[in-house]
């Protein structure tokens, strides 16, 4: 068995992300001591997307933030995009339905192969 050290990565996934290359690593924590402040930052960055009942709503998110525990920055970006993908699609679909957002329609069609009409 080959031991690989894992780190915690806080990743930012913009709504327009087309793949892992668009994911930004905001911060990295090497151990449990650093994780506490990393998690506080994660909660702070997501705070605008909570409703009055304190529940996170992906449709309220302007950007998606993901916490990943893995070995390398490249792996973190890849896993963050995959984890965020369903939320990205849901958020963009909501923008189309509520605001008739033509940019969201284009992203859904060109990036996620989802067809919606306004």
C-alpha positions as CSV (number, residue, x, y, z in Angstrom):
1,X,0.0,0.0,0.0
2,X,1.3,3.4,-1.0
3,X,0.6,6.2,1.6
4,X,-0.5,9.5,0.2
5,X,-1.0,12.5,2.3
6,X,-4.4,14.2,2.0
7,X,-5.2,17.9,2.4
8,X,-8.4,19.9,2.7
9,X,-9.1,22.3,-0.1
10,X,-11.7,25.0,-0.2
11,X,-12.6,25.5,-3.9
12,X,-14.6,28.2,-5.7
13,X,-16.7,27.0,-8.6
14,X,-18.2,29.9,-10.7
15,X,-21.6,29.3,-12.2
16,X,-20.0,29.6,-15.7
17,X,-17.4,26.8,-15.0
18,X,-17.0,24.6,-17.9
19,X,-14.7,22.1,-16.2
20,X,-12.0,21.6,-13.5
21,X,-9.8,24.2,-15.2
22,X,-12.3,26.9,-14.1
23,X,-12.2,25.8,-10.4
24,X,-10.1,28.1,-8.1
25,X,-8.6,26.8,-4.9
26,X,-9.2,29.4,-2.3
27,X,-7.3,27.9,0.5
28,X,-5.6,24.7,1.6
29,X,-5.4,23.1,5.1
30,X,-2.7,20.6,5.8
31,X,-4.1,19.3,9.1
32,X,-7.0,19.3,11.5
33,X,-5.8,22.5,13.3
34,X,-6.0,24.5,10.1
35,X,-9.3,22.9,9.1
36,X,-11.2,24.9,11.7
37,X,-10.4,28.2,10.1
38,X,-10.8,26.8,6.6
39,X,-14.3,25.6,7.5
40,X,-15.2,29.1,9.0
41,X,-14.1,30.6,5.7
42,X,-16.2,28.1,3.8
43,X,-19.3,29.0,5.9
44,X,-18.6,32.8,5.4
45,X,-18.3,32.5,1.6
46,X,-21.6,30.5,1.4
47,X,-23.5,32.7,3.9
48,X,-25.4,34.7,1.3
49,X,-27.1,31.5,0.0
50,X,-28.9,30.6,3.3
51,X,-32.6,31.4,3.6
52,X,-34.4,32.8,6.7
53,X,-34.6,29.3,8.2
54,X,-30.8,28.8,8.0
55,X,-31.0,26.3,5.2
56,X,-28.5,26.5,2.3
57,X,-30.1,26.9,-1.1
58,X,-28.0,26.4,-4.2
59,X,-30.5,28.6,-6.2
60,X,-29.5,31.5,-4.0
61,X,-25.8,31.0,-4.6
62,X,-23.9,33.4,-6.8
63,X,-20.9,31.0,-6.8
64,X,-20.6,27.5,-5.4
65,X,-18.0,26.6,-2.8
66,X,-16.9,23.1,-2.1
67,X,-14.7,21.5,0.6
68,X,-12.7,18.6,-0.7
69,X,-10.2,16.3,1.0
70,X,-7.7,14.8,-1.5
71,X,-4.0,14.5,-2.4
72,X,-3.3,17.2,-5.0
73,X,-4.6,20.5,-6.2
74,X,-5.5,19.1,-9.6
75,X,-7.5,16.3,-8.0
76,X,-9.2,18.9,-5.8
77,X,-10.3,20.9,-8.8
78,X,-11.6,17.9,-10.6
79,X,-13.5,16.6,-7.6
80,X,-14.9,20.0,-6.8
81,X,-16.3,20.5,-10.3
82,X,-17.9,17.0,-10.2
83,X,-19.4,17.7,-6.8
84,X,-20.7,21.1,-7.8
85,X,-22.1,20.1,-11.3
86,X,-25.6,19.2,-10.1
87,X,-25.8,22.5,-8.2
88,X,-24.6,24.5,-11.1
89,X,-27.3,23.0,-13.4
90,X,-30.0,23.6,-10.8
91,X,-28.9,27.2,-10.2
92,X,-28.8,28.0,-13.9
93,X,-32.1,26.3,-14.6
94,X,-33.7,28.5,-11.9
95,X,-32.2,31.6,-13.4
96,X,-33.7,30.7,-16.7
97,X,-37.2,30.0,-15.2
98,X,-37.3,33.0,-12.9
99,X,-35.3,35.7,-14.8
100,X,-35.4,34.5,-18.4
101,X,-31.5,34.6,-18.2
102,X,-30.2,34.1,-21.8
103,X,-26.6,33.7,-20.5
104,X,-27.8,30.8,-18.3
105,X,-29.5,29.2,-21.3
106,X,-26.3,29.4,-23.3
107,X,-24.2,27.9,-20.4
108,X,-26.7,25.1,-20.0
109,X,-26.8,24.3,-23.7
110,X,-23.0,24.7,-24.5
111,X,-21.5,23.3,-21.3
112,X,-24.0,20.9,-19.7
113,X,-25.9,19.8,-22.9
114,X,-29.2,20.8,-21.3
115,X,-31.8,22.4,-23.5
116,X,-34.2,25.0,-22.0
117,X,-36.3,27.5,-23.8
118,X,-37.2,30.9,-22.5
